[in-house]
Amino acid sequence: MTTDTTPRGTRPSSFGVTHPLDMLTAEEISAAREILVRHGKVGPATRFPRVLPVEPDKRAVLSHTPGADDFDRSVLVTLLDTATGRVGEAEVSVTGGAVTSWRDLPTGEHPYGQPPYLLEEYGRAAEIVKADPRWQAAMARRGITDTAHTFVAPLAPGYFPREGETGRRMIRSLTFHRRHEGDNPWAHPVEGLVAHVDLTAGEVTRLDDEGDVPVPLDDWNYKHTGPARTTLKPLEITQPEGPSFTVDGTLVRWEDWSLRVGFNAQEGLVLNEIAFRDGDEDRPVIYRASVPEMVVPYGDPAAPRYWISYFDAGEYALGKNANSLKLGCDCLGEITYFDAVVADDNGDPMPIPHAVCMHEEDYGILWKHTEPGEASQVRRSRRLVLSYFATIGNYDYGFFWYFYLDGSIQMEAKATGIVFAGAAEPWTENPHAPEIAPGIIGPVHQHIFCARLDMSVDGPENSVEEENLVGIPTGPRNPYGNAFTYERVPLSRESEAVRDADSEAGRRWYVTSAHRRNAVGRPTAYQLTPMAGPRLMAQPGSSAGDRAAFARHHLWVTAHDPAERFPAGDFPNQHAGDGIGRWVQADRALTDTDVVLWHTFGPTHIPRPEDWPVMPVDYSGFWLKPHGFLDANPALDLPDGSAGGHSGHGGTGGSADGRCH
């Protein structure tokens, strides 16, 4: 039996921690498990579907002094008894050596909910399905008897209260036939076959088998398509003097920016205490930024797909599925990596080497002007990039945060991977699933991300305003017909701050400081500029509409509450619906207080042949820009041609001293 070796009153430094916002370490994860064992919370069937850092109190973080070693480090642990399906949640202080809270989660009662899936449950679901005689008969009817390599795709079932399913740990499985080891299973969907699996009971509760569409068997191996092209010449990215950033633990400084890098199993990359240096002052901009949830609802009403609406963070754990990034493939240039550690299904540390990549990129021209008879003045832009990639089944998602020399921040989500395909008779017209290859259909769907921006523009007391462009009818106020203006409206309460983008009105939102003014007497501010896309297409009252309420609007603003961390709630898996739609019913005041912006964005995907058999990256995101935060362009002091370097061939590139010719 494992015993607790963590002494009470252990200092954070003994776990390799020097700051309250540091990522969880392997030692802390091990200590949390050992404490739970000592308290009798871990048995042979206990698994750990969710292990997250407890967010430290803001006041304690902001008052922390370098070198102090007296703060608490706690871990939030969800425990699942796979034999009974019972679920509990513990808060464990690893510095205090104690379980500080425990609650049994009522997963068998409305509104239900289940923890994220275990990695081991994917294999278990496949074994259960393949052992079912009904599934074997359905495959044989389609002429497939060798199923040794057949892939049974385990999928979150959504929330559709059915007798025998509600309140139980369910998973639905579609089938994709892999003909041999290394084959692309997504190219061979077994249409109409859905297995409904009770993971606790270890049985298929129902098997749906509709239609006799042939299984597409064309070879779509995207990894080996013949000889690689030889026409691309080498493109070298070098920084002979090294990068311009410095790293101290998780603290990053680059030019005027400073921030702390975090990572956890559910959200993945988290950026903390983002500040911009103005003169000799580090001015806060964002306390905490992450993309804690995304939903992928499908718009095909066919039986194999109407229920699909993945919550890739809350159901599958984005961070736990992060890739180990590789130089020359995922990142180019002078790279610094951050390793991460999450917990595996047994609650033991699971390292993810090179989980986060950081580097600099040239980004073209930042500003330029030419006066007649004078040399052009040009300054090149550069950006700091922090990124990670996660693979969830058939899709791969990249999350990229860019920091610019002019004080702007950009968030970009990259969706790639393989379209989740179905099968149909060739040349069949389907308004919900266009044919993307002979006999292969790609159902319409959305990827709706939700960013959580815990703002702190010149401090935690902020307000939010909405700006719209306003045309003025020709008349006394507009005698020449050319005039237009803008208006800003305060969003004073949560009920007023449920908003949608409007490209015709140039709609933007401003987070303003309660106390600081700029040189022209206005409150200092940062501006959220959306890259507007469609909102959730699922209808109000539908399962996806209720469970992904955050995706029904582009912007929500809430008063800060540390318990409100995930926009679809803590446990969206098989949940009737929770999260931000419920929180805003409190209608809290938003003036001169600690505010959180929740911004939804992402592509609506109508698949095309060019997306097959592997999809080029689809980009989406948003910008945060200083608007009166600074008194002038902060990039006036850049050297002429600051990112230029020399061409390497003595030609017409920038000179060795970085000046333009």
Buried (B, 14 or more C-beta within 10 A) or exposed (E): EEEBEBEEEBEBEBBEBBBBBBBBBBBBBBBBBBBBBBBEBBEEEBBBBBBBBBBBEBEEBBEBEEEEEEBBBBBBBBBBBBEEBBBBBBBBBBBBBBBEEBEEBEBEEEBBBBBBBBBEBBEBBBEBBBEBEBBBEBBEEBEBEEBEEBBBBBBBBBBEEEEEBBBBBBBBBBBBBBBEEEBBBBBBBBBBBBBBBBBBBEEBBBBEBEEEBEBBEEEBEEEEEEEEEEEEEEEEEEEEEEBEBEBEBBBBBBBBBBBBBBBBBBBBBBBBBBBBBBEEEBBBBBBBBBBBBBBBBBBBEBBBBBBBBBBBBBBBBBBBBBBBBEBEEBBBBBBBBBBBBBBBBEBEBBEBEBBBBBBBBBBEEBBEEEEEEEEEEBBBBBBBBBBBBBBBBBBBBBBBBBBBBBBBBBBBBBBBBBBBBBBBBEEEEBEBBBBBBEBBBBBBBBBBBBBBBBBBBBBBBBBBBBBBBEEEEEEEEBEEEEBEEEEEEBBBBBEBBBBEBBEEBEBBBBBBBBEBEBEEEEBBBBBBBBBBBEBBBBEEEBBBBBBBBBBBBBBBBBBBEEEBBBBBBBBBBBBBBBBBBEBBEEEBEBBBBBBBBBBBBBBBBBBEEEBBBBBEEBEBBBBBBBBBBBEEBBBEEBEBBBBBBEEEEEEEBBBEEBEBE
